[in-house]
Amino acid sequence: MKLKKVLALALAAAMTLSLAACGGGDANTNTPVDDTSTEAPADNANDEAEAPADNANDSAEAEAEAPVEGVPGYLDIKLGEDYTDLTATIKFLHCRTDREEDGTMAALLAEFNKMYPNITVETEGVTDYAEDALLRLSTGDWGDVMWIPAIDTKELSTYYLPLGSLDDMSKELNFVNANSYDGICYGIPVWGNAQGVVYNKAVFEAAGVTALPTTPDEFIAALQAIKDNTDAIPLYTNYAAGWTMGAWDAYVGVVSNGDDTFMNQKFAHTASPFEDPGDGTGIYNLYKILFDAVANGLIEDDYTTTDWEGCKGMINNGEIGAMVLGSWAFSQMVEAGDHGDDIGYMPFPMTVNGTQYVLAGGDYNYAVNINSSDDNKIASLVFIKWMLEASNWNNSEGCYSTYKGGTNPDMYSAFDSCTMLSDVPAIAGEEDLLGEMNAESELSFNAGGNTKVQRIIEAAATGSETFDDIMADWTASWNAAQEELGVEVNN
């Protein structure tokens, strides 16, 4: 594989697509990951992580069933009944540094120890998780439980414990296909995210916007009303953070066209995915919302000076009208000031044949170290099961429950009239095709492709390019990648 392909895959944000989210100053998956660290270590991570891929593939194909002998499968464990006397100390690596700092993680572990008093969980929140986790994974220095970074699915069995068959796991858990290979599940999402827009209800009301926008034109009109009738910034881009730009990629498939097979099965084979269908839908009109908002002066005065941490308090206080971010951001905006009740979450403003579609998918995935001791593997499975099924953490974070028997927060009431879909997995043999197309084209949809979205803002603000110029360039890059990779192209 060419170096640029490997590097891009190594730095890709974990996705279900990537709908992943880290908190505090390093939130990400829809999807985006804080990816601001230097590229120099990435080459090392890439070199070290690439070598085991063939072995991982062989291993995955050789293992026809899960779990590992001597260790129960995830579904075999009865929470609160099994292993209550197990004594073990495990380490959990994650990216929610904010929940380490505010005491949430400690409170969760205290509750966990009421049920499992002899299992000690040592936690570490990592700021530059997207890169740091890859480096640690390649060296083996990460502990027993981690959130899976962006690796080739063929490598899963090299690093992680098989948890059960995908068919069986899917009966009790949502969104488990992203980190599965050859029918075996290696990861379980921390929770699910729905992709929409976080907004301030009081600002919209003051602007005279009485109904949530459902199309690009209605959304731009609502932003214009905010500019005309309030002092708030209509749409805050979060350009300077970089990683936040990747949030726009989450709407490429289901949300923009209503097709749950598009992202993982059709996108790579489509000859002209960036052309305007002429009805306000599709990838073209998705990104044109951002271009038009910038061109019409409906964003902050200086996009180069946006402040990720500061914007949370700003939207809470009514200084911002809306931000395009996954649902993981909702709780952070609510907690950022005294006006949490003003924060709302709306479906993304696109309508396909009269229906608004919402993409729901898993965030980062829990996984267990294949090289841990049997006791630590079991303790890790127990911990993960408790976090998913008993902690209620997803509700406090405003996220969908991975456990099908769990409850979901009421922040999603605006989604009741929408059709919610998850991306269908790639067809057999093409699991890595989109990743290869992303790398070869250097567009990196849902995989850390932040600069291509920043380019839209820069062009709209400076007049250096038209939107159609950018779409034509994307098409040329996409078609060149298809040719280089020998991809069958469908019109």
C-alpha positions in Angstrom: 0.0 0.0 0.0 1.3 3.5 -0.8 2.7 5.5 2.0 0.0 8.2 1.7 -2.7 5.5 1.9 -1.2 4.0 5.0 -0.7 7.3 6.7 -4.2 8.5 6.0 -5.7 5.2 7.3 -3.5 5.4 10.4 -4.7 8.9 11.2 -8.3 8.3 10.3 -10.8 9.0 13.0 -12.6 6.0 14.4 -16.0 5.9 12.8 -19.0 3.9 12.4 -18.5 5.6 11.3 -17.2 7.7 12.5 -19.4 9.3 14.6 -16.9 9.3 17.5 -16.7 11.9 20.1 -14.2 12.9 22.8 -14.9 15.4 25.4 -13.5 18.6 26.8 -11.0 20.2 24.5 -10.5 17.1 22.4 -13.9 16.0 21.4 -14.2 14.3 18.0 -15.7 10.5 15.8 -19.0 11.4 13.6 -17.7 12.1 14.2 -14.3 14.0 14.2 -11.3 13.6 16.4 -8.9 16.2 17.8 -6.1 15.6 15.4 -4.0 18.6 15.9 -0.8 16.9 17.0 2.2 16.8 14.7 2.5 14.2 11.9 6.0 13.0 12.7 5.0 10.3 15.2 2.3 9.1 12.8 4.9 7.6 10.5 6.2 5.5 13.3 2.7 4.5 14.3 2.0 3.6 10.8 5.2 1.6 10.3 4.7 -0.4 13.5 1.0 -1.0 13.0 1.2 -2.0 9.4 3.4 -5.0 9.8 0.9 -7.2 11.8 -1.9 -6.7 9.3 -1.3 -9.9 7.4 -1.1 -11.9 10.5 -4.3 -10.2 11.8 -6.1 -11.2 8.6 -4.9 -14.8 8.8 -5.8 -15.0 12.5 -9.3 -13.6 11.9 -10.0 -16.1 9.1 -8.6 -19.0 11.1 -10.8 -18.2 14.1 -14.3 -19.4 13.1 -15.8 -18.8 16.5 -15.5 -16.7 19.6 -14.7 -16.3 22.4 -11.2 -17.4 23.4 -11.0 -20.6 25.4 -11.2 -20.0 29.2 -12.9 -16.6 28.7 -16.6 -16.1 28.5 -18.2 -14.2 25.6 -19.7 -10.8 26.4 -23.3 -12.2 26.1 -22.5 -15.1 28.5 -21.9 -12.8 31.5 -24.9 -12.2 33.8 -24.3 -8.8 35.3 -24.5 -8.7 39.1 -24.5 -12.5 39.3 -21.3 -13.7 37.7 -17.7 -13.0 38.8 -18.8 -10.9 41.8 -15.9 -12.3 43.8 -13.3 -11.9 41.1 -10.2 -9.9 42.1 -8.3 -8.0 39.4 -6.8 -4.7 38.6 -7.4 -3.4 35.0 -6.5 -0.3 33.1 -8.9 1.6 30.9 -7.6 4.0 28.3 -10.0 6.6 26.8 -10.3 10.1 25.5 -12.8 11.7 27.9 -10.3 13.9 29.8 -13.2 16.2 30.7 -14.9 13.4 32.6 -11.7 12.6 34.4 -11.4 16.2 35.5 -15.0 16.8 36.6 -15.2 13.6 38.7 -17.6 11.8 36.5 -15.3 8.8 35.9 -14.5 8.5 39.6 -18.3 8.5 40.4 -18.9 5.8 37.8 -16.2 3.6 39.2 -17.5 4.0 42.7 -20.9 2.8 41.5 -19.3 -0.1 39.6 -17.5 -1.2 42.8 -20.7 -1.5 44.7 -21.5 -4.5 42.4 -17.9 -5.6 41.8 -15.9 -4.5 44.9 -12.8 -6.5 44.1 -12.2 -5.2 40.5 -10.1 -2.1 40.5 -10.3 0.0 37.4 -7.4 2.4 36.8 -8.4 5.0 34.1 -6.4 7.3 31.9 -7.8 10.0 29.7 -5.7 11.0 26.8 -5.8 14.3 25.1 -4.4 13.5 21.6 -6.2 10.2 21.5 -6.4 9.6 17.8 -2.7 9.5 17.5 -1.6 8.5 20.9 -3.8 5.4 21.0 -2.3 4.2 17.7 1.2 4.6 19.1 0.3 2.7 22.3 -1.4 0.0 20.4 1.6 -0.7 18.3 3.8 -1.0 21.4 1.3 -2.9 23.5 1.5 -0.2 26.2 -2.1 0.6 26.8 -3.6 -1.7 29.4 -6.7 -3.9 29.3 -9.6 -1.9 28.0 -9.4 0.9 25.4 -11.5 2.7 22.9 -10.5 1.4 19.4 -8.6 4.0 17.3 -8.7 4.0 13.5 -7.1 0.7 12.4 -7.7 -1.6 9.5 -10.5 -4.1 10.4 -8.1 -6.9 9.4 -5.9 -6.0 12.3 -8.6 -6.3 15.0 -7.8 -9.9 16.0 -4.1 -9.0 16.4 -4.9 -6.6 19.3 -8.3 -7.4 20.7 -10.3 -10.2 22.3 -13.1 -11.7 20.2 -16.3 -10.9 22.0 -18.9 -13.0 20.2 -20.4 -13.5 16.8 -21.8 -10.4 15.1 -25.1 -12.1 14.6 -25.6 -12.9 18.3 -24.2 -9.6 19.5 -26.5 -7.6 17.2 -29.6 -9.2 18.9 -28.8 -7.4 22.1 -26.6 -4.4 21.1 -26.9 -1.6 18.6 -24.2 -0.4 16.2 -21.8 -3.4 16.7 -20.8 -3.9 13.0 -18.2 -1.3 12.7 -15.4 -3.2 14.5 -16.3 -6.7 13.4 -14.4 -8.9 10.9 -15.3 -12.3 9.4 -18.5 -12.3 11.4 -16.7 -11.8 14.8 -17.2 -8.8 16.9 -14.2 -7.2 18.6 -15.6 -3.9 19.7 -18.8 -2.5 21.3 -19.7 1.2 21.0 -19.6 3.2 24.1 -22.9 4.7 23.0 -24.5 5.9 19.8 -24.7 9.3 18.3 -27.3 10.8 16.1 -26.2 13.5 13.6 -27.9 16.9 13.7 -27.4 20.5 14.7 -27.0 21.9 18.2 -28.8 25.2 18.6 -30.0 27.8 21.1 -33.8 27.7 21.3 -34.0 31.2 22.8 -32.0 32.7 20.0 -34.2 31.1 17.3 -37.3 32.3 19.1 -35.9 35.9 19.4 -35.1 35.8 15.7 -38.7 34.9 14.8 -37.9 31.4 13.7 -41.0 29.5 14.7 -40.4 26.2 13.0 -37.2 24.2 12.7 -35.7 24.4 9.2 -35.9 21.2 7.2 -34.1 22.2 4.0 -30.9 24.1 3.2 -32.8 27.2 2.0 -34.9 27.2 5.2 -31.7 26.9 7.3 -30.0 29.8 5.6 -33.1 31.9 6.0 -33.2 31.0 9.7 -29.5 32.1 10.0 -30.3 35.3 8.2 -33.1 36.0 10.6 -30.8 35.5 13.5 -28.3 38.0 12.0 -31.1 40.5 11.3 -32.9 40.3 14.6 -30.4 39.4 17.3 -26.8 40.0 18.3 -25.9 36.3 18.2 -23.5 34.7 15.7 -25.9 32.8 13.4 -23.6 29.8 12.7 -20.4 29.2 14.6 -17.9 27.3 12.3 -15.2 26.3 14.9 -12.8 26.6 12.0 -9.7 27.2 14.1 -10.0 23.9 16.0 -9.7 22.0 12.8 -11.1 18.6 13.9 -14.5 20.1 14.3 -14.7 20.6 10.5 -15.0 16.8 10.1 -18.5 17.0 11.7 -19.9 18.0 8.3 -18.8 14.6 6.8 -21.3 12.8 9.0 -24.2 13.9 6.8 -22.8 12.6 3.5 -24.8 9.4 3.2 -28.1 8.8 5.0 -28.8 12.4 5.9 -28.2 13.8 2.4 -29.8 11.1 0.3 -31.8 8.8 2.5 -29.8 5.7 1.3 -28.2 3.6 4.1 -26.2 1.6 1.5 -24.6 4.7 0.0 -21.7 5.4 2.4 -20.1 2.0 2.6 -21.3 0.3 -0.6 -22.0 2.9 -3.3 -19.9 6.0 -2.6 -16.6 4.5 -3.7 -18.2 3.3 -7.0 -20.0 6.5 -7.9 -18.6 8.5 -10.8 -20.0 11.9 -9.9 -21.0 11.9 -6.2 -20.5 15.7 -5.9 -22.8 16.9 -8.6 -25.9 18.9 -7.8 -29.0 16.8 -8.1 -31.1 19.9 -8.3 -33.4 19.2 -5.4 -31.6 20.5 -2.4 -30.2 17.1 -1.5 -26.9 15.2 -1.9 -23.3 15.9 -1.0 -23.3 19.0 -3.1 -26.1 20.8 -1.2 -24.8 19.5 2.1 -21.5 21.4 1.9 -23.1 24.3 0.0 -24.9 25.2 3.2 -21.6 26.0 4.8 -20.3 27.9 1.7 -23.5 30.0 1.5 -23.5 30.8 5.2 -19.9 32.0 5.0 -20.5 33.9 1.8 -23.5 35.7 3.3 -21.7 36.7 6.4 -23.7 34.4 8.7 -20.7 33.2 10.7 -18.3 34.7 13.2 -16.4 37.9 12.2 -13.0 36.1 12.0 -13.2 32.4 11.5 -9.5 32.0 12.1 -9.9 32.9 15.8 -12.8 30.6 16.8 -12.5 29.1 20.3 -13.7 25.5 20.9 -13.8 25.7 24.6 -15.2 29.3 24.6 -18.0 28.5 22.2 -19.7 26.2 24.7 -20.4 29.0 27.1 -21.2 31.3 24.1 -24.1 29.2 22.8 -25.3 28.5 26.3 -25.5 32.3 26.9 -27.2 33.0 23.6 -24.2 34.4 21.8 -24.4 31.7 19.1 -27.4 30.5 17.2 -26.3 27.1 15.9 -23.3 24.7 15.4 -23.1 21.7 13.2 -21.9 19.0 15.6 -22.9 15.4 16.6 -25.2 14.8 19.5 -22.3 14.1 21.7 -21.8 17.9 21.9 -25.2 18.5 23.4 -24.4 17.8 27.0 -21.2 19.9 26.8 -23.2 22.9 25.7 -25.9 22.3 28.3 -23.3 22.2 31.1 -21.4 25.3 29.9 -23.5 27.9 31.7 -26.7 28.8 33.5 -29.0 28.5 30.4 -28.8 24.8 29.7 -32.6 24.6 29.1 -32.1 26.9 26.0 -29.9 24.3 24.3 -31.7 22.1 21.7 -30.8 19.5 19.1 -32.4 19.5 15.7 -32.3 17.1 12.7 -29.9 18.3 10.0 -31.9 20.6 7.5 -32.2 18.3 4.5 -35.3 16.6 3.2 -35.3 13.8 0.7 -38.6 13.1 -1.1 -40.5 14.6 1.8 -38.6 12.8 4.6 -35.9 14.0 6.9 -33.4 11.2 7.6 -31.1 10.9 10.7 -27.9 8.9 10.8 -27.4 7.0 14.0 -24.3 5.0 14.7 -21.8 4.0 17.3 -19.1 6.2 18.8 -15.7 4.9 19.9 -15.8 1.1 20.7 -14.7 -0.6 23.9 -12.2 -3.4 23.3 -10.3 -5.8 25.4 -6.5 -6.5 25.1 -6.0 -10.0 23.6 -2.7 -10.2 25.5 -4.2 -9.6 29.0 -4.4 -12.4 31.5 -7.6 -14.4 31.6 -8.7 -12.8 34.9 -8.1 -9.3 33.5 -10.0 -10.2 30.3 -13.0 -11.4 32.4 -12.8 -8.3 34.6 -12.6 -6.1 31.5 -15.7 -7.7 30.0 -17.6 -7.3 33.3 -16.6 -3.6 33.4 -17.6 -3.0 29.9 -21.0 -4.7 30.4 -21.6 -2.7 33.5 -20.8 0.6 31.7 -23.1 -0.3 28.9 -26.0 -1.8 30.7 -26.0 -0.4 34.3 -24.2 2.9 34.4 -26.7 5.0 32.5 -23.8 7.1 31.2 -25.3 7.5 27.8 -28.2 9.4 29.2 -26.1 11.9 31.0 -24.1 12.5 27.8 -27.1 12.8 25.6 -26.4 9.7 23.6 -28.2 6.6 22.3 -27.9 3.4 24.3 -25.8 0.7 22.8 -27.7 -1.8 24.9 -31.1 -2.4 23.3 -32.7 -2.7 26.7 -31.4 0.7 27.7 -33.1 4.1 27.8 -32.4 7.2 25.7 -32.4 10.9 26.6 -35.4 13.1 25.7 -33.2 15.6 23.8 -34.1 13.7 20.6 -37.8 14.7 20.7 -37.3 16.8 17.6 -36.3 13.6 15.7 -39.7 11.9 16.3 -40.9 12.7 12.8 -37.7 11.6 11.1 -36.6 8.3 9.7 -33.5 7.1 11.6 -31.0 4.8 9.8 -27.5 3.4 10.3 -25.1 2.9 7.5 -25.1 -0.7 6.1 -21.7 -2.3 6.2 -19.5 -2.7 3.1 -20.1 -5.8 1.0 -17.7 -8.7 1.6 -14.3 -8.1 0.1 -14.7 -4.3 0.1 -14.4 -3.6 3.8 -11.4 -1.4 3.2 -12.3 0.1 -0.1 -13.7 3.4 1.2 -10.6 3.9 3.4 -8.4 3.3 0.4 -10.4 5.8 -1.7 -10.3 8.3 1.1 -6.5 7.9 1.3 -5.8 7.9 -2.5 -8.1 10.9 -3.1 -6.9 12.6 0.0 -10.5 13.7 0.7 -10.9 11.5 3.8 -14.6 11.6 4.4 -15.5 10.7 8.0 -11.8 10.0 8.4 -10.2 13.3 9.6 -10.7 15.2 6.3 -10.8 18.5 8.1 -8.8 20.6 5.6 -11.2 20.0 2.7 -14.0 21.5 4.8 -11.8 24.4 5.9 -11.1 25.0 2.3 -14.8 25.7 1.7 -14.8 28.4 4.4 -11.7 30.0 3.1 -13.0 30.1 -0.5 -16.4 31.5 0.5 -14.8 34.2 2.8 -12.1 35.3 0.3 -13.7 34.6 -3.1 -10.6 32.6 -4.1 -12.7 29.8 -5.5 -16.3 29.2 -6.3 -18.2 26.3 -4.7 -18.5 24.6 -8.1 -14.7 24.9 -8.5 -14.2 23.0 -5.3 -16.8 20.3 -6.2 -15.1 19.9 -9.6 -11.7 19.4 -7.9 -13.2 16.9 -5.5 -14.6 15.0 -8.5 -11.3 14.9 -10.3 -9.5 13.6 -7.2 -12.2 11.0 -6.6 -12.2 9.8 -10.2 -8.3 9.6 -10.2 -8.5 7.5 -7.1 -11.0 5.2 -8.7 -8.7 4.8 -11.7 -5.6 4.2 -9.6 -7.3 1.6 -7.4 -9.1 -0.1 -10.3 -12.5 0.6 -8.8 -15.6 -0.4 -10.9 -17.4 2.9 -11.5 -21.2 3.3 -11.8 -22.9 6.3 -13.2 
